[in-house]
Amino acid sequence: MILIDAVETAAARLEAAGVAFGQGTLNAFDEAAWLVLWRLGLPLDSLNTHSERELSAAERQSIEALINQRILTRQPTAYLTGEAWLQGVPFFIDARSIVPRSFIAELIAEGSFDAWLSDATHQVLDLCTGNGSLAVLAAMAWPEVEVTGADLSAEALAVAYRNVERHALGHRVQLVQGDGLAAVNGRTFDLVLCNPPYVNAQSMADLPPEFRAEPELALAGGVDGMDFIRRLLAALPDSLNPNGVLVLEIGHERAHFEAAFPYLQPIWLATSAGDDMVLLLTREQLTGDA
């Protein structure tokens, strides 16, 4: 059997087993390629290069065992491999933190909200930093800024610390623990990035096992998904500098957001998944001075 055949066989098995995707890949073929290449110790972008490689019996058995593990345990592939990628950047990951997949990452890479930043943008807060991926990507995108990554979970911050160190950004990325804005102890920021727990109660109940394997603390946002966001928006103006902005991910919860905050007129930022996943609010909009 050659490598591409192993990928296609694995993809068929994953599809037939009904495993869930969305934690790094969106379909069975990409998930299978990730698993097979990782098991063989090959770069994840090298499928075309190695597609005709003949596999030994031991390699075939090892791949089959990994596919079996993915199907039987319903653990996200990132937890099995210990690594995930976001905007081409590798991150360490384990079950202490959700798998990095924020749409804010692509907005950072594409410069989608650079127009709201300026030469005066120096202090950036990544609130609910989890594995630290957005904090790292922000530091990479804007070399002149200092980034603070805050999270309630000490376990998630331990994962974030490994990623900050992995990318040699400890001199520019500070990690702090605490509940929401209390973690930053009255400091103020020019830009706040936030991918908070926003999944509503019904959606939480309907999550497939792969997503239930992630820390509930990082996902569940209460009945309408807005519990954390209500507290954040009420307190945030005091933590934003003049001309400061918030970039907030809310996933599929736009209807709940608009019901909870009918007086706000956010700017919706286009992402690969649509135009209502991530919003931007200025300090003036939050205070009613806009």
C-alpha atoms as a printed R data frame, in Angstrom:
    type eleno elety resid chain resno       x      y      z
1   ATOM     1    CA   MET     A     1   0.000  0.000  0.000
2   ATOM     2    CA   ILE     A     2   1.217  3.488 -0.827
3   ATOM     3    CA   LEU     A     3   0.708  6.521  1.380
4   ATOM     4    CA   ILE     A     4  -2.131  8.122 -0.577
5   ATOM     5    CA   ASP     A     5  -4.061  4.846 -0.456
6   ATOM     6    CA   ALA     A     6  -3.608  4.749  3.320
7   ATOM     7    CA   VAL     A     7  -4.994  8.280  3.578
8   ATOM     8    CA   GLU     A     8  -8.011  7.470  1.419
9   ATOM     9    CA   THR     A     9  -8.687  4.261  3.371
10  ATOM    10    CA   ALA     A    10  -8.435  6.126  6.666
11  ATOM    11    CA   ALA     A    11 -10.708  8.881  5.388
12  ATOM    12    CA   ALA     A    12 -13.363  6.339  4.433
13  ATOM    13    CA   ARG     A    13 -13.167  4.782  7.886
14  ATOM    14    CA   LEU     A    14 -13.467  8.147  9.638
15  ATOM    15    CA   GLU     A    15 -16.425  9.095  7.455
16  ATOM    16    CA   ALA     A    16 -18.180  5.783  8.060
17  ATOM    17    CA   ALA     A    17 -17.615  6.065 11.814
18  ATOM    18    CA   GLY     A    18 -19.255  9.487 11.919
19  ATOM    19    CA   VAL     A    19 -16.435 11.280 13.695
20  ATOM    20    CA   ALA     A    20 -16.800 15.051 13.996
21  ATOM    21    CA   PHE     A    21 -14.501 17.555 12.332
22  ATOM    22    CA   GLY     A    22 -13.940 21.265 12.891
23  ATOM    23    CA   GLN     A    23 -11.000 21.160 15.308
24  ATOM    24    CA   GLY     A    24  -8.248 21.762 12.793
25  ATOM    25    CA   THR     A    25  -9.759 20.160  9.706
26  ATOM    26    CA   LEU     A    26 -13.176 20.318  8.072
27  ATOM    27    CA   ASN     A    27 -13.415 16.950  6.327
28  ATOM    28    CA   ALA     A    28 -12.436 13.291  6.560
29  ATOM    29    CA   PHE     A    29  -9.677 13.423  3.930
30  ATOM    30    CA   ASP     A    30  -7.781 16.285  5.591
31  ATOM    31    CA   GLU     A    31  -8.196 14.652  8.999
32  ATOM    32    CA   ALA     A    32  -6.870 11.344  7.657
33  ATOM    33    CA   ALA     A    33  -3.912 13.063  5.975
34  ATOM    34    CA   TRP     A    34  -3.046 14.779  9.263
35  ATOM    35    CA   LEU     A    35  -3.124 11.504 11.182
36  ATOM    36    CA   VAL     A    36  -1.211  9.480  8.602
37  ATOM    37    CA   LEU     A    37   1.532 12.048  8.005
38  ATOM    38    CA   TRP     A    38   1.974 12.657 11.722
39  ATOM    39    CA   ARG     A    39   2.221  8.934 12.449
40  ATOM    40    CA   LEU     A    40   4.917  8.609  9.786
41  ATOM    41    CA   GLY     A    41   6.821 11.621 11.128
42  ATOM    42    CA   LEU     A    42   6.335 13.568  7.907
43  ATOM    43    CA   PRO     A    43   5.549 17.291  7.554
44  ATOM    44    CA   LEU     A    44   1.819 17.924  7.381
45  ATOM    45    CA   ASP     A    45   2.193 19.807  4.099
46  ATOM    46    CA   SER     A    46   4.103 17.011  2.362
47  ATOM    47    CA   LEU     A    47   1.268 14.766  1.161
48  ATOM    48    CA   ASN     A    48   1.914 15.436 -2.528
49  ATOM    49    CA   THR     A    49   5.641 14.862 -2.100
50  ATOM    50    CA   HIS     A    50   5.211 11.491 -0.400
51  ATOM    51    CA   SER     A    51   1.905 10.306 -1.867
52  ATOM    52    CA   GLU     A    52   3.529  7.397 -3.777
53  ATOM    53    CA   ARG     A    53   5.692  6.233 -0.897
54  ATOM    54    CA   GLU     A    54   5.375  2.517 -0.247
55  ATOM    55    CA   LEU     A    55   4.442  1.713  3.343
56  ATOM    56    CA   SER     A    56   5.886 -1.161  5.324
57  ATOM    57    CA   ALA     A    57   3.670 -3.617  7.159
58  ATOM    58    CA   ALA     A    58   4.695 -2.039 10.472
59  ATOM    59    CA   GLU     A    59   3.783  1.434  9.216
60  ATOM    60    CA   ARG     A    60   0.388  0.235  7.999
61  ATOM    61    CA   GLN     A    61  -0.321 -1.361 11.373
62  ATOM    62    CA   SER     A    62   0.754  1.772 13.236
63  ATOM    63    CA   ILE     A    63  -1.504  3.950 11.079
64  ATOM    64    CA   GLU     A    64  -4.427  1.588 11.581
65  ATOM    65    CA   ALA     A    65  -3.929  1.683 15.350
66  ATOM    66    CA   LEU     A    66  -3.992  5.496 15.336
67  ATOM    67    CA   ILE     A    67  -7.147  5.613 13.213
68  ATOM    68    CA   ASN     A    68  -8.746  3.102 15.590
69  ATOM    69    CA   GLN     A    69  -7.799  5.329 18.531
70  ATOM    70    CA   ARG     A    70  -9.330  8.381 16.844
71  ATOM    71    CA   ILE     A    71 -12.581  6.530 16.173
72  ATOM    72    CA   LEU     A    72 -12.923  4.718 19.492
73  ATOM    73    CA   THR     A    73 -11.931  7.525 21.844
74  ATOM    74    CA   ARG     A    74 -13.463 10.420 19.839
75  ATOM    75    CA   GLN     A    75 -10.538 12.523 21.051
76  ATOM    76    CA   PRO     A    76  -9.672 15.446 18.755
77  ATOM    77    CA   THR     A    77  -6.755 14.659 16.488
78  ATOM    78    CA   ALA     A    78  -4.855 17.603 17.992
79  ATOM    79    CA   TYR     A    79  -4.992 15.926 21.403
80  ATOM    80    CA   LEU     A    80  -3.689 12.660 19.934
81  ATOM    81    CA   THR     A    81  -0.798 14.361 18.138
82  ATOM    82    CA   GLY     A    82  -0.093 17.075 20.726
83  ATOM    83    CA   GLU     A    83   0.040 19.732 18.053
84  ATOM    84    CA   ALA     A    84  -2.281 22.024 16.116
85  ATOM    85    CA   TRP     A    85  -1.682 24.628 13.454
86  ATOM    86    CA   LEU     A    86  -3.259 28.071 13.106
87  ATOM    87    CA   GLN     A    87  -2.402 30.309 10.157
88  ATOM    88    CA   GLY     A    88   0.541 28.043  9.412
89  ATOM    89    CA   VAL     A    89   1.989 28.409 12.918
90  ATOM    90    CA   PRO     A    90   2.401 25.268 15.077
91  ATOM    91    CA   PHE     A    91   1.124 25.158 18.641
92  ATOM    92    CA   PHE     A    92   1.448 22.601 21.401
93  ATOM    93    CA   ILE     A    93  -1.935 21.437 22.613
94  ATOM    94    CA   ASP     A    94  -3.450 18.952 25.023
95  ATOM    95    CA   ALA     A    95  -6.773 18.410 26.774
96  ATOM    96    CA   ARG     A    96  -6.158 21.275 29.233
97  ATOM    97    CA   SER     A    97  -7.141 23.765 26.530
98  ATOM    98    CA   ILE     A    98  -9.473 23.910 23.555
99  ATOM    99    CA   VAL     A    99  -7.966 23.234 20.141
100 ATOM   100    CA   PRO     A   100  -6.917 26.550 18.523
101 ATOM   101    CA   ARG     A   101  -9.292 27.526 15.705
102 ATOM   102    CA   SER     A   102 -10.319 31.145 16.244
103 ATOM   103    CA   PHE     A   103 -11.394 33.160 13.202
104 ATOM   104    CA   ILE     A   104  -9.644 36.124 14.796
105 ATOM   105    CA   ALA     A   105  -6.401 34.449 13.719
106 ATOM   106    CA   GLU     A   106  -7.192 34.841 10.037
107 ATOM   107    CA   LEU     A   107  -8.267 38.454 10.596
108 ATOM   108    CA   ILE     A   108  -4.900 39.186 12.224
109 ATOM   109    CA   ALA     A   109  -3.063 37.524  9.334
110 ATOM   110    CA   GLU     A   110  -5.087 39.396  6.701
111 ATOM   111    CA   GLY     A   111  -4.874 42.767  8.442
112 ATOM   112    CA   SER     A   112  -8.657 42.971  8.471
113 ATOM   113    CA   PHE     A   113  -8.851 45.427 11.352
114 ATOM   114    CA   ASP     A   114  -5.534 47.219 10.942
115 ATOM   115    CA   ALA     A   115  -7.483 50.322  9.916
116 ATOM   116    CA   TRP     A   116  -8.647 50.667 13.529
117 ATOM   117    CA   LEU     A   117  -5.086 50.486 14.844
118 ATOM   118    CA   SER     A   118  -2.395 53.145 14.735
119 ATOM   119    CA   ASP     A   119   1.158 53.980 15.733
120 ATOM   120    CA   ALA     A   120  -0.284 54.473 19.220
121 ATOM   121    CA   THR     A   121  -1.345 50.813 19.463
122 ATOM   122    CA   HIS     A   122   1.129 49.389 21.959
123 ATOM   123    CA   GLN     A   123  -0.802 47.349 24.520
124 ATOM   124    CA   VAL     A   124  -2.817 44.326 23.350
125 ATOM   125    CA   LEU     A   125  -4.895 42.032 25.549
126 ATOM   126    CA   ASP     A   126  -5.841 38.520 24.464
127 ATOM   127    CA   LEU     A   127  -8.665 37.775 26.886
128 ATOM   128    CA   CYS     A   128  -9.582 34.084 27.310
129 ATOM   129    CA   THR     A   129  -6.224 33.263 25.750
130 ATOM   130    CA   GLY     A   130  -6.526 29.495 26.309
131 ATOM   131    CA   ASN     A   131  -3.559 27.873 24.568
132 ATOM   132    CA   GLY     A   132  -2.080 31.316 23.852
133 ATOM   133    CA   SER     A   133  -2.318 31.050 20.069
134 ATOM   134    CA   LEU     A   134  -3.912 34.460 19.466
135 ATOM   135    CA   ALA     A   135  -1.446 36.135 21.818
136 ATOM   136    CA   VAL     A   136   1.433 34.570 19.896
137 ATOM   137    CA   LEU     A   137  -0.023 35.479 16.494
138 ATOM   138    CA   ALA     A   138  -0.654 39.067 17.627
139 ATOM   139    CA   ALA     A   139   2.944 39.406 18.805
140 ATOM   140    CA   MET     A   140   4.162 38.017 15.491
141 ATOM   141    CA   ALA     A   141   1.925 40.322 13.437
142 ATOM   142    CA   TRP     A   142   2.759 43.520 15.327
143 ATOM   143    CA   PRO     A   143   6.393 43.464 16.490
144 ATOM   144    CA   GLU     A   144   6.015 46.858 18.186
145 ATOM   145    CA   VAL     A   145   3.292 45.790 20.641
146 ATOM   146    CA   GLU     A   146   3.319 44.113 24.015
147 ATOM   147    CA   VAL     A   147   0.716 41.383 24.493
148 ATOM   148    CA   THR     A   148  -0.967 40.160 27.657
149 ATOM   149    CA   GLY     A   149  -2.727 36.814 27.562
150 ATOM   150    CA   ALA     A   150  -5.299 36.322 30.330
151 ATOM   151    CA   ASP     A   151  -7.345 33.291 31.292
152 ATOM   152    CA   LEU     A   152  -9.257 31.929 34.260
153 ATOM   153    CA   SER     A   153  -7.781 28.454 33.827
154 ATOM   154    CA   ALA     A   154  -4.330 27.829 35.274
155 ATOM   155    CA   GLU     A   155  -4.199 24.595 33.237
156 ATOM   156    CA   ALA     A   156  -4.831 26.425 29.974
157 ATOM   157    CA   LEU     A   157  -2.177 28.989 30.886
158 ATOM   158    CA   ALA     A   158   0.336 26.183 31.378
159 ATOM   159    CA   VAL     A   159  -0.306 25.212 27.757
160 ATOM   160    CA   ALA     A   160  -0.066 28.864 26.687
161 ATOM   161    CA   TYR     A   161   3.268 29.216 28.464
162 ATOM   162    CA   ARG     A   162   4.707 26.356 26.407
163 ATOM   163    CA   ASN     A   163   3.578 28.062 23.207
164 ATOM   164    CA   VAL     A   164   4.966 31.446 24.187
165 ATOM   165    CA   GLU     A   165   8.296 29.811 24.980
166 ATOM   166    CA   ARG     A   166   8.175 27.689 21.833
167 ATOM   167    CA   HIS     A   167   8.038 30.823 19.706
168 ATOM   168    CA   ALA     A   168  10.576 32.720 21.850
169 ATOM   169    CA   LEU     A   169   8.125 35.486 22.719
170 ATOM   170    CA   GLY     A   170   8.474 35.523 26.482
171 ATOM   171    CA   HIS     A   171   9.961 39.033 26.355
172 ATOM   172    CA   ARG     A   172   6.812 40.440 24.718
173 ATOM   173    CA   VAL     A   173   3.951 38.161 25.822
174 ATOM   174    CA   GLN     A   174   2.922 38.143 29.469
175 ATOM   175    CA   LEU     A   175   0.462 35.553 30.785
176 ATOM   176    CA   VAL     A   176  -1.808 36.296 33.743
177 ATOM   177    CA   GLN     A   177  -4.538 34.346 35.533
178 ATOM   178    CA   GLY     A   178  -7.883 35.709 36.637
179 ATOM   179    CA   ASP     A   179 -11.597 35.985 35.978
180 ATOM   180    CA   GLY     A   180 -12.152 38.178 32.935
181 ATOM   181    CA   LEU     A   181 -10.792 41.697 33.180
182 ATOM   182    CA   ALA     A   182  -9.986 41.182 36.861
183 ATOM   183    CA   ALA     A   183  -6.921 39.324 35.628
184 ATOM   184    CA   VAL     A   184  -5.310 42.549 34.382
185 ATOM   185    CA   ASN     A   185  -5.866 44.495 37.601
186 ATOM   186    CA   GLY     A   186  -7.004 47.822 36.201
187 ATOM   187    CA   ARG     A   187  -4.555 48.056 33.314
188 ATOM   188    CA   THR     A   188  -5.736 49.621 30.055
189 ATOM   189    CA   PHE     A   189  -5.253 48.484 26.467
190 ATOM   190    CA   ASP     A   190  -5.372 49.786 22.912
191 ATOM   191    CA   LEU     A   191  -6.702 46.512 21.468
192 ATOM   192    CA   VAL     A   192  -8.571 43.675 23.139
193 ATOM   193    CA   LEU     A   193  -8.930 40.341 21.352
194 ATOM   194    CA   CYS     A   194 -11.436 37.946 22.842
195 ATOM   195    CA   ASN     A   195 -12.609 34.485 21.823
196 ATOM   196    CA   PRO     A   196 -14.725 33.820 24.939
197 ATOM   197    CA   PRO     A   197 -16.986 30.969 26.036
198 ATOM   198    CA   TYR     A   198 -20.071 31.732 23.939
199 ATOM   199    CA   VAL     A   199 -21.799 28.417 23.143
200 ATOM   200    CA   ASN     A   200 -25.435 28.531 24.224
201 ATOM   201    CA   ALA     A   201 -26.913 25.829 26.458
202 ATOM   202    CA   GLN     A   202 -28.815 24.009 23.713
203 ATOM   203    CA   SER     A   203 -25.782 23.908 21.455
204 ATOM   204    CA   MET     A   204 -23.658 22.642 24.348
205 ATOM   205    CA   ALA     A   205 -26.101 19.784 24.854
206 ATOM   206    CA   ASP     A   206 -25.847 18.922 21.158
207 ATOM   207    CA   LEU     A   207 -22.042 18.943 20.901
208 ATOM   208    CA   PRO     A   208 -20.414 15.785 19.488
209 ATOM   209    CA   PRO     A   209 -17.961 13.873 21.708
210 ATOM   210    CA   GLU     A   210 -14.873 15.493 20.157
211 ATOM   211    CA   PHE     A   211 -16.006 18.911 21.340
212 ATOM   212    CA   ARG     A   212 -17.163 17.624 24.716
213 ATOM   213    CA   ALA     A   213 -13.585 16.416 25.196
214 ATOM   214    CA   GLU     A   214 -12.529 20.068 25.397
215 ATOM   215    CA   PRO     A   215 -12.741 22.023 28.672
216 ATOM   216    CA   GLU     A   216 -16.361 23.084 29.190
217 ATOM   217    CA   LEU     A   217 -15.142 26.229 30.923
218 ATOM   218    CA   ALA     A   218 -13.807 27.497 27.596
219 ATOM   219    CA   LEU     A   219 -16.997 26.790 25.660
220 ATOM   220    CA   ALA     A   220 -20.178 27.187 27.714
221 ATOM   221    CA   GLY     A   221 -21.654 30.688 27.698
222 ATOM   222    CA   GLY     A   222 -24.903 30.104 29.590
223 ATOM   223    CA   VAL     A   223 -28.462 29.839 28.318
224 ATOM   224    CA   ASP     A   224 -27.972 32.254 25.413
225 ATOM   225    CA   GLY     A   225 -24.173 32.110 25.248
226 ATOM   226    CA   MET     A   226 -23.812 35.706 26.405
227 ATOM   227    CA   ASP     A   227 -22.994 35.345 30.128
228 ATOM   228    CA   PHE     A   228 -19.284 36.194 29.862
229 ATOM   229    CA   ILE     A   229 -19.883 38.761 27.130
230 ATOM   230    CA   ARG     A   230 -22.405 40.695 29.263
231 ATOM   231    CA   ARG     A   231 -19.841 41.096 32.026
232 ATOM   232    CA   LEU     A   232 -17.109 41.960 29.544
233 ATOM   233    CA   LEU     A   233 -18.973 44.701 27.695
234 ATOM   234    CA   ALA     A   234 -20.186 46.287 30.922
235 ATOM   235    CA   ALA     A   235 -16.660 46.585 32.320
236 ATOM   236    CA   LEU     A   236 -14.563 46.988 29.184
237 ATOM   237    CA   PRO     A   237 -14.703 50.789 28.641
238 ATOM   238    CA   ASP     A   238 -12.604 51.285 31.778
239 ATOM   239    CA   SER     A   239  -9.982 48.936 30.348
240 ATOM   240    CA   LEU     A   240  -9.773 50.539 26.903
241 ATOM   241    CA   ASN     A   241  -7.580 53.522 26.108
242 ATOM   242    CA   PRO     A   242  -9.001 56.360 23.974
243 ATOM   243    CA   ASN     A   243  -9.491 55.018 20.423
244 ATOM   244    CA   GLY     A   244  -9.239 51.489 21.815
245 ATOM   245    CA   VAL     A   245 -11.130 48.659 20.116
246 ATOM   246    CA   LEU     A   246 -12.490 45.221 20.944
247 ATOM   247    CA   VAL     A   247 -12.407 42.343 18.443
248 ATOM   248    CA   LEU     A   248 -14.835 39.709 19.703
249 ATOM   249    CA   GLU     A   249 -15.628 36.259 18.332
250 ATOM   250    CA   ILE     A   250 -19.172 34.983 18.891
251 ATOM   251    CA   GLY     A   251 -19.412 32.072 16.446
252 ATOM   252    CA   HIS     A   252 -22.989 31.277 15.468
253 ATOM   253    CA   GLU     A   253 -24.496 33.410 18.226
254 ATOM   254    CA   ARG     A   254 -25.244 36.625 16.320
255 ATOM   255    CA   ALA     A   255 -28.990 36.401 16.989
256 ATOM   256    CA   HIS     A   256 -28.361 36.001 20.711
257 ATOM   257    CA   PHE     A   257 -25.817 38.826 20.678
258 ATOM   258    CA   GLU     A   258 -28.234 41.215 18.990
259 ATOM   259    CA   ALA     A   259 -31.027 40.238 21.378
260 ATOM   260    CA   ALA     A   260 -28.764 40.860 24.375
261 ATOM   261    CA   PHE     A   261 -27.277 44.137 23.067
262 ATOM   262    CA   PRO     A   262 -29.894 45.743 20.792
263 ATOM   263    CA   TYR     A   263 -28.407 49.198 21.371
264 ATOM   264    CA   LEU     A   264 -25.004 48.291 19.922
265 ATOM   265    CA   GLN     A   265 -24.105 48.656 16.252
266 ATOM   266    CA   PRO     A   266 -20.935 46.594 15.877
267 ATOM   267    CA   ILE     A   267 -18.809 46.361 12.791
268 ATOM   268    CA   TRP     A   268 -18.986 42.804 11.473
269 ATOM   269    CA   LEU     A   269 -15.712 41.482 10.079
270 ATOM   270    CA   ALA     A   270 -15.740 39.061  7.154
271 ATOM   271    CA   THR     A   271 -14.201 35.631  7.801
272 ATOM   272    CA   SER     A   272 -13.890 32.432  5.791
273 ATOM   273    CA   ALA     A   273 -16.988 31.154  7.622
274 ATOM   274    CA   GLY     A   274 -19.138 34.213  7.019
275 ATOM   275    CA   ASP     A   275 -19.657 37.819  8.031
276 ATOM   276    CA   ASP     A   276 -21.267 37.312 11.436
277 ATOM   277    CA   MET     A   277 -18.697 35.321 13.398
278 ATOM   278    CA   VAL     A   278 -16.482 38.182 14.599
279 ATOM   279    CA   LEU     A   279 -17.369 41.768 15.454
280 ATOM   280    CA   LEU     A   280 -15.504 44.942 16.278
281 ATOM   281    CA   LEU     A   281 -16.574 47.583 18.781
282 ATOM   282    CA   THR     A   282 -14.804 50.854 19.513
283 ATOM   283    CA   ARG     A   283 -14.601 52.360 22.974
284 ATOM   284    CA   GLU     A   284 -16.877 55.132 21.792
285 ATOM   285    CA   GLN     A   285 -19.526 52.627 20.706
286 ATOM   286    CA   LEU     A   286 -19.366 50.888 24.055
287 ATOM   287    CA   THR     A   287 -19.767 54.141 25.977
288 ATOM   288    CA   GLY     A   288 -22.452 55.554 23.702
289 ATOM   289    CA   ASP     A   289 -20.229 58.428 22.554
290 ATOM   290    CA   ALA     A   290 -19.998 57.286 18.940
